[in-house]
Amino acid sequence: KQLTSESSDYAKKISVVYKHDDIKRGCECIAKLPIVLFANIKPSYGDFNKLVSECVFDVFRASKPHMDLLTSREYTEWGFGIYLKDNTLHIVIRGI
């Protein structure tokens, strides 16, 4: 719960200044996605929440350093934050 709270708070902060936080432990992945990516999703495509989560995962999967962090066995607890501002989703994932 603590990591999710921290991730949510930091997602709001990166909507103003987009940079990694100076975390003291664990790892962090951040991303921005324009909301327009989801504009043409139809109900026939399936569960909207699942489609959004797959899109977020695809953003990180495209980056080897991010995937190395997200698939590392070193981190066993995860937090996820998402914040919408100015038609952009700001995403933070933290692990310890």
C-alpha positions in Angstrom: 0.0 0.0 0.0 2.8 2.4 0.8 4.5 1.9 -2.6 1.2 2.5 -4.4 0.6 5.7 -2.4 4.1 6.9 -3.1 3.7 6.0 -6.8 0.4 7.8 -7.0 1.8 10.9 -5.4 4.8 10.9 -7.7 2.7 10.4 -10.8 1.1 13.8 -10.0 4.6 15.4 -9.6 5.9 14.1 -12.9 2.9 15.8 -14.6 4.6 19.1 -13.7 8.3 18.1 -14.0 9.0 14.9 -15.8 12.0 13.2 -14.2 12.9 10.2 -12.1 12.6 10.7 -8.4 15.6 10.6 -6.1 14.5 7.3 -4.5 16.8 5.8 -1.9 15.8 2.2 -2.3 14.3 0.0 -5.0 13.6 0.9 -8.5 11.3 3.2 -10.5 9.8 3.2 -14.0 8.0 6.3 -15.3 6.1 6.9 -18.5 3.7 9.3 -20.2 1.0 8.3 -22.6 -1.3 10.6 -24.5 -4.9 9.8 -23.8 -5.7 9.9 -27.5 -4.2 6.4 -27.7 -7.4 5.1 -26.2 -9.9 7.3 -28.2 -10.9 4.6 -30.7 -11.3 1.6 -28.4 -14.6 0.0 -28.9 -16.4 -2.3 -26.4 -16.0 -5.2 -28.9 -12.2 -5.0 -28.2 -12.6 -6.3 -24.7 -12.2 -5.0 -21.2 -11.0 -1.4 -21.3 -9.0 -1.6 -18.1 -7.1 -4.6 -19.4 -6.4 -2.9 -22.7 -5.0 0.2 -20.9 -2.8 -2.0 -18.6 -1.5 -3.9 -21.6 -0.6 -0.6 -23.4 1.2 0.6 -20.3 3.1 -2.7 -20.1 4.0 -2.5 -23.8 5.6 0.9 -23.2 7.9 -0.5 -20.6 8.4 -3.8 -22.6 9.9 -1.7 -25.4 12.7 -0.6 -23.0 15.2 -3.2 -22.0 16.4 -1.3 -18.9 12.7 -1.0 -17.7 12.0 -4.7 -18.4 15.2 -5.7 -16.6 13.9 -3.9 -13.5 10.3 -5.1 -13.8 11.3 -8.7 -14.3 14.1 -8.7 -11.7 13.7 -11.2 -8.8 15.4 -8.6 -6.6 12.1 -6.7 -6.2 9.2 -8.4 -4.6 6.8 -5.6 -3.7 5.3 -3.2 -6.3 3.4 0.0 -6.3 1.5 1.6 -9.3 0.4 5.2 -9.7 -1.4 6.8 -12.6 -2.5 10.5 -12.9 -4.3 12.2 -15.8 -3.5 15.8 -16.6 -3.8 17.7 -19.8 -4.8 14.7 -21.9 -1.7 12.7 -20.7 -1.5 9.7 -18.5 1.5 9.9 -16.1 2.5 6.5 -14.9 4.9 5.5 -12.1 5.8 1.9 -11.1 8.0 1.4 -8.0 9.5 -1.8 -6.7 11.4 -2.8 -3.5 
